[in-house]
């Protein structure tokens, strides 16, 4: 696991120059009472889910790996 420290309005980018396009940008929007609010920027074709939602989607996948009931929106 990669662990990074970021301050308000600082970002982390997944992917990058060269062989990879920027896949995901995560920005710390606010830190208040020990909780952080994060903003995610990704292409509409890149699904972004909370971990527990992603796990439910994976469990509901058929044998072909495609969700049987895909979520209506990509940001959960």
N, C-alpha and C positions, 0 to 999 in steps of 0.2 A: 504494500500500500504506500502510495506517495502521500506525504503530509506536507502541506504548505501553509504558511501564515499569510494572510492578506488583511489589509485595513479596509475601512469603508471606501467604496467606489474603486477598489483595485480588483483586477480580474485574473483569471487563469484561462488559457486557451488550449483546447485539445485538438491535435492536428497542427499543421503549420506549413511553412514554406517548403519548397522542394517537392517531394513525392506526394505530400498530403495537403489537401485543402483544409481550411479551418472547419472542423466538424462541430465544435461546441465552444461557446464562450460563457464562462460562469463569472458573475460579478457579485461581490459582497455589497448589498444595498444598505444594510443597516445591522448594527449589533446593539442589542438592548437587553439588559438583564440576563446576560449569558446566552441569549439566543441570536442566531444570525438569520437574516433574510437574504436569500440568494436570487439573482436574476439569471435566467438561462437564455442564450441566443443560439438557435440552431436552425438550419435549413428545414423547411416544412417536411421534407422527406425523412428527417431524423427524428424518430420517436423519443420523447423525454417523459419518463414516468418516475414517481416515487418508487423506492425499492420494493415496498410491499405490493404495490399495484403490478410492477413488472413481474414479481414472483407469481402472482395470481394469473397473469397472462400466460406465463410459461407453463404453469400447471394445466391450463385449459387448452394448450396447443395439441393438435392432432399428431399423428405419427409423422406427417410430412413437415412438421415444424411451423406450420402456419396457424395462427390463432383461429379457432372455430368461430369465435364472436369477437372480432377486433373492436377495440374501444372507438367511440365516435370521435374523440378528439385526441391529438397527439400529446398534449400537455396535461398530465394528471397531477 
